[in-house]
Amino acid sequence: MGGSPSTSSSAKNNVILSYLFWWISGLIFLFVAKNDPDVKWNAAQSVVILGGLWLISAILYAVTLWPLGALVWLIGMVYWVIFLVGAFNYQGGRIKAPGIGQFTDQLTDQLANAVK
C-alpha cells in the first residue's frame, strides 16, 4: 500500500531533477533513471530540446550573431519554465514540448531507447 506513492513521488522528483539544471541534469538522469521509461524519456527530451537550444545559442553567440543567440536562449528559457511547471505538476507519463514536440519526439525516443 505504501510502495506506490513513494514510487510516483520518486519518479516526480527524478523528472523535476532531469529538467532542473537544463540539459546537464537531463544527461545525468538519462543514465541514472534507466529503469523508469518515462523519467528516461523526459531526461532525453531535456537533452534534445534544452541542450539543442543551448548549443544553437552558443554557436550564434560565438559567430557574433548575439541578437539571434539571445533570442534562441530566451526561447530555451521559455521551454525550461514550461518543462519545470509540467514536472512540478507531474502525474506520470511524458511532458510534451508544445509547438515542436512533433518534430523532436522521434529524436527523443531514439535517444531514450539508445541508453540501456
DRENPA-3360 file (N, C-alpha, C; in nm, 2 decimals, always signed):
BEGIN
1 = MGGSPSTS = +0.08/-0.12/+0.00/+0.00/+0.00/+0.00/+0.09/+0.13/+0.00 ~ +0.20/+0.12/+0.07/+0.28/+0.24/+0.08/+0.38/+0.25/-0.04 ~ +0.40/+0.14/-0.12/+0.50/+0.14/-0.22/+0.47/+0.23/-0.34 ~ +0.34/+0.24/-0.38/+0.30/+0.31/-0.50/+0.32/+0.46/-0.48 ~ +0.28/+0.53/-0.37/+0.31/+0.67/-0.36/+0.45/+0.71/-0.36 ~ +0.54/+0.63/-0.29/+0.68/+0.66/-0.29/+0.74/+0.65/-0.43 ~ +0.69/+0.55/-0.50/+0.74/+0.53/-0.64/+0.70/+0.64/-0.73 ~ +0.58/+0.69/-0.72/+0.54/+0.80/-0.80/+0.61/+0.93/-0.75;
9 = SSAKNNVI = +0.63/+0.94/-0.62/+0.70/+1.06/-0.57/+0.84/+1.06/-0.62 ~ +0.90/+0.94/-0.62/+1.04/+0.93/-0.66/+1.05/+0.97/-0.81 ~ +0.95/+0.92/-0.89/+0.95/+0.95/-1.03/+0.93/+1.10/-1.05 ~ +0.84/+1.16/-0.98/+0.82/+1.30/-0.99/+0.95/+1.38/-0.96 ~ +1.01/+1.34/-0.85/+1.14/+1.41/-0.81/+1.25/+1.39/-0.92 ~ +1.25/+1.27/-0.98/+1.35/+1.25/-1.08/+1.32/+1.33/-1.21 ~ +1.19/+1.35/-1.24/+1.16/+1.43/-1.36/+1.19/+1.57/-1.33 ~ +1.16/+1.62/-1.21/+1.19/+1.76/-1.17/+1.34/+1.78/-1.19;
17 = LSYLFWWI = +1.42/+1.69/-1.13/+1.57/+1.70/-1.14/+1.62/+1.69/-1.28 ~ +1.56/+1.61/-1.36/+1.61/+1.60/-1.50/+1.59/+1.73/-1.58 ~ +1.50/+1.81/-1.54/+1.48/+1.94/-1.61/+1.55/+2.06/-1.53 ~ +1.58/+2.04/-1.40/+1.62/+2.15/-1.32/+1.74/+2.22/-1.37 ~ +1.85/+2.15/-1.41/+1.97/+2.22/-1.45/+1.99/+2.20/-1.60 ~ +1.88/+2.23/-1.67/+1.88/+2.23/-1.82/+1.93/+2.09/-1.87 ~ +2.01/+2.08/-1.97/+2.04/+1.96/-2.03/+2.14/+1.88/-1.95 ~ +2.22/+1.94/-1.86/+2.32/+1.87/-1.78/+2.25/+1.77/-1.69;
25 = SGLIFLFV = +2.15/+1.81/-1.62/+2.08/+1.72/-1.53/+2.00/+1.62/-1.61 ~ +1.96/+1.66/-1.73/+1.89/+1.56/-1.82/+1.98/+1.45/-1.86 ~ +2.11/+1.49/-1.89/+2.21/+1.39/-1.93/+2.24/+1.29/-1.82 ~ +2.25/+1.35/-1.70/+2.27/+1.26/-1.58/+2.16/+1.16/-1.56 ~ +2.03/+1.21/-1.56/+1.92/+1.13/-1.53/+1.89/+1.03/-1.65 ~ +1.94/+1.06/-1.77/+1.92/+0.97/-1.88/+1.99/+0.84/-1.84 ~ +2.10/+0.84/-1.77/+2.17/+0.72/-1.73/+2.13/+0.67/-1.59 ~ +2.10/+0.76/-1.50/+2.06/+0.72/-1.37/+1.92/+0.65/-1.36;
33 = AKNDPDVK = +1.83/+0.70/-1.44/+1.69/+0.65/-1.43/+1.66/+0.55/-1.54 ~ +1.75/+0.46/-1.57/+1.73/+0.37/-1.68/+1.61/+0.27/-1.66 ~ +1.57/+0.25/-1.53/+1.46/+0.16/-1.51/+1.32/+0.22/-1.52 ~ +1.31/+0.35/-1.53/+1.18/+0.41/-1.54/+1.17/+0.48/-1.68 ~ +1.10/+0.42/-1.77/+1.10/+0.47/-1.91/+1.05/+0.62/-1.92 ~ +0.95/+0.66/-1.84/+0.90/+0.79/-1.85/+1.00/+0.90/-1.80 ~ +1.07/+0.86/-1.69/+1.18/+0.95/-1.64/+1.29/+0.96/-1.75 ~ +1.33/+0.85/-1.80/+1.43/+0.84/-1.90/+1.39/+0.92/-2.03;
41 = WNAAQSVV = +1.27/+0.91/-2.07/+1.22/+0.99/-2.18/+1.22/+1.14/-2.16 ~ +1.18/+1.18/-2.04/+1.18/+1.32/-2.00/+1.32/+1.37/-1.99 ~ +1.41/+1.29/-1.94/+1.55/+1.33/-1.94/+1.61/+1.35/-2.08 ~ +1.57/+1.25/-2.17/+1.62/+1.26/-2.31/+1.56/+1.39/-2.37 ~ +1.44/+1.42/-2.34/+1.38/+1.54/-2.40/+1.46/+1.67/-2.35 ~ +1.50/+1.67/-2.23/+1.58/+1.78/-2.17/+1.71/+1.79/-2.25 ~ +1.77/+1.68/-2.28/+1.90/+1.68/-2.36/+1.87/+1.73/-2.50 ~ +1.77/+1.68/-2.56/+1.74/+1.71/-2.70/+1.70/+1.86/-2.72;
49 = ILGGLWLI = +1.60/+1.90/-2.64/+1.54/+2.03/-2.67/+1.63/+2.14/-2.60 ~ +1.65/+2.13/-2.47/+1.72/+2.23/-2.39/+1.87/+2.23/-2.43 ~ +1.93/+2.11/-2.45/+2.06/+2.10/-2.50/+2.08/+2.16/-2.64 ~ +1.99/+2.12/-2.72/+1.99/+2.17/-2.86/+1.98/+2.32/-2.87 ~ +1.89/+2.38/-2.80/+1.87/+2.53/-2.80/+1.99/+2.59/-2.73 ~ +2.05/+2.53/-2.63/+2.17/+2.59/-2.57/+2.29/+2.59/-2.67 ~ +2.30/+2.48/-2.74/+2.41/+2.47/-2.84/+2.39/+2.57/-2.95 ~ +2.27/+2.58/-3.01/+2.25/+2.67/-3.11/+2.27/+2.82/-3.06;
57 = SAILYAVT = +2.23/+2.85/-2.94/+2.26/+2.98/-2.89/+2.40/+3.01/-2.87 ~ +2.48/+2.91/-2.82/+2.62/+2.92/-2.80/+2.69/+2.95/-2.94 ~ +2.65/+2.87/-3.04/+2.71/+2.89/-3.17/+2.68/+3.03/-3.23 ~ +2.56/+3.07/-3.21/+2.52/+3.21/-3.26/+2.60/+3.32/-3.19 ~ +2.62/+3.30/-3.06/+2.70/+3.40/-2.98/+2.84/+3.39/-3.03 ~ +2.90/+3.27/-3.06/+3.04/+3.26/-3.10/+3.06/+3.33/-3.23 ~ +2.97/+3.32/-3.32/+2.99/+3.39/-3.45/+2.93/+3.53/-3.46 ~ +2.92/+3.59/-3.34/+2.89/+3.73/-3.32/+2.75/+3.76/-3.37;
65 = LWPLGALV = +2.66/+3.67/-3.37/+2.52/+3.69/-3.41/+2.44/+3.69/-3.27 ~ +2.49/+3.78/-3.18/+2.43/+3.77/-3.04/+2.28/+3.80/-3.04 ~ +2.22/+3.89/-3.12/+2.08/+3.91/-3.11/+2.00/+3.78/-3.14 ~ +2.05/+3.70/-3.24/+1.98/+3.57/-3.26/+2.01/+3.47/-3.15 ~ +2.13/+3.47/-3.10/+2.17/+3.39/-2.99/+2.09/+3.42/-2.87 ~ +2.06/+3.54/-2.84/+1.98/+3.58/-2.73/+1.84/+3.54/-2.74 ~ +1.79/+3.55/-2.87/+1.65/+3.51/-2.89/+1.64/+3.36/-2.87 ~ +1.73/+3.28/-2.92/+1.73/+3.13/-2.91/+1.74/+3.10/-2.76;
73 = WLIGMVYW = +1.82/+3.17/-2.69/+1.84/+3.14/-2.54/+1.71/+3.17/-2.47 ~ +1.64/+3.28/-2.51/+1.51/+3.32/-2.45/+1.41/+3.21/-2.48 ~ +1.41/+3.16/-2.60/+1.31/+3.05/-2.63/+1.34/+2.93/-2.54 ~ +1.47/+2.90/-2.52/+1.51/+2.79/-2.43/+1.46/+2.81/-2.29 ~ +1.47/+2.94/-2.24/+1.42/+2.97/-2.11/+1.27/+2.95/-2.10 ~ +1.20/+2.98/-2.20/+1.05/+2.96/-2.20/+1.02/+2.81/-2.19 ~ +1.09/+2.73/-2.28/+1.07/+2.59/-2.27/+1.11/+2.53/-2.14 ~ +1.22/+2.58/-2.08/+1.26/+2.53/-1.95/+1.15/+2.56/-1.84;
81 = VIFLVGAF = +1.09/+2.68/-1.84/+0.99/+2.71/-1.75/+0.87/+2.61/-1.77 ~ +0.83/+2.59/-1.90/+0.72/+2.50/-1.93/+0.75/+2.36/-1.88 ~ +0.87/+2.31/-1.90/+0.90/+2.18/-1.86/+0.90/+2.17/-1.70 ~ +0.95/+2.28/-1.64/+0.96/+2.27/-1.49/+0.81/+2.28/-1.43 ~ +0.73/+2.36/-1.49/+0.59/+2.36/-1.44/+0.52/+2.22/-1.46 ~ +0.55/+2.16/-1.58/+0.50/+2.03/-1.61/+0.56/+1.93/-1.51 ~ +0.68/+1.94/-1.48/+0.74/+1.85/-1.38/+0.69/+1.86/-1.24 ~ +0.66/+1.98/-1.20/+0.61/+2.00/-1.06/+0.46/+1.96/-1.06;
89 = NYQGGRIK = +0.39/+1.95/-1.17/+0.26/+1.90/-1.17/+0.25/+1.76/-1.23 ~ +0.37/+1.69/-1.23/+0.38/+1.56/-1.29/+0.29/+1.46/-1.23 ~ +0.21/+1.39/-1.31/+0.12/+1.28/-1.27/+0.16/+1.15/-1.33 ~ +0.28/+1.15/-1.40/+0.32/+1.03/-1.47/+0.32/+1.06/-1.62 ~ +0.39/+0.98/-1.69/+0.39/+1.00/-1.84/+0.50/+1.09/-1.89 ~ +0.47/+1.15/-2.00/+0.57/+1.23/-2.07/+0.52/+1.37/-2.08 ~ +0.61/+1.47/-2.06/+0.58/+1.61/-2.07/+0.61/+1.65/-2.22 ~ +0.51/+1.68/-2.29/+0.53/+1.71/-2.43/+0.57/+1.86/-2.45;
97 = APGIGQFT = +0.66/+1.88/-2.55/+0.70/+2.01/-2.58/+0.60/+2.08/-2.67 ~ +0.54/+2.18/-2.63/+0.44/+2.25/-2.72/+0.50/+2.31/-2.84 ~ +0.44/+2.29/-2.95/+0.49/+2.36/-3.07/+0.59/+2.28/-3.15 ~ +0.69/+2.22/-3.08/+0.79/+2.15/-3.15/+0.80/+2.00/-3.12 ~ +0.71/+1.95/-3.04/+0.71/+1.81/-3.00/+0.70/+1.72/-3.11 ~ +0.62/+1.76/-3.21/+0.60/+1.67/-3.33/+0.73/+1.65/-3.40 ~ +0.82/+1.74/-3.39/+0.95/+1.73/-3.46/+1.06/+1.67/-3.38 ~ +1.05/+1.68/-3.25/+1.15/+1.64/-3.16/+1.12/+1.50/-3.09;
105 = DQLTDQLA = +1.00/+1.46/-3.09/+0.96/+1.33/-3.02/+1.03/+1.21/-3.08 ~ +1.05/+1.20/-3.21/+1.12/+1.09/-3.27/+1.27/+1.09/-3.22 ~ +1.33/+1.20/-3.22/+1.47/+1.21/-3.18/+1.48/+1.18/-3.03 ~ +1.39/+1.23/-2.95/+1.38/+1.20/-2.81/+1.37/+1.05/-2.78 ~ +1.27/+0.99/-2.86/+1.25/+0.84/-2.84/+1.38/+0.76/-2.88 ~ +1.45/+0.80/-2.98/+1.57/+0.74/-3.02/+1.68/+0.75/-2.92 ~ +1.69/+0.87/-2.86/+1.79/+0.88/-2.75/+1.76/+0.80/-2.63 ~ +1.63/+0.81/-2.59/+1.59/+0.73/-2.47/+1.61/+0.58/-2.49;
113 = NAVK = +1.58/+0.53/-2.61/+1.59/+0.39/-2.64/+1.74/+0.35/-2.66 ~ +1.83/+0.44/-2.69/+1.97/+0.41/-2.71/+2.04/+0.38/-2.58 ~ +1.99/+0.44/-2.47/+2.05/+0.42/-2.34/+1.99/+0.30/-2.28 ~ +2.07/+0.20/-2.25/+2.03/+0.07/-2.19/+2.07/+0.06/-2.05;
% end
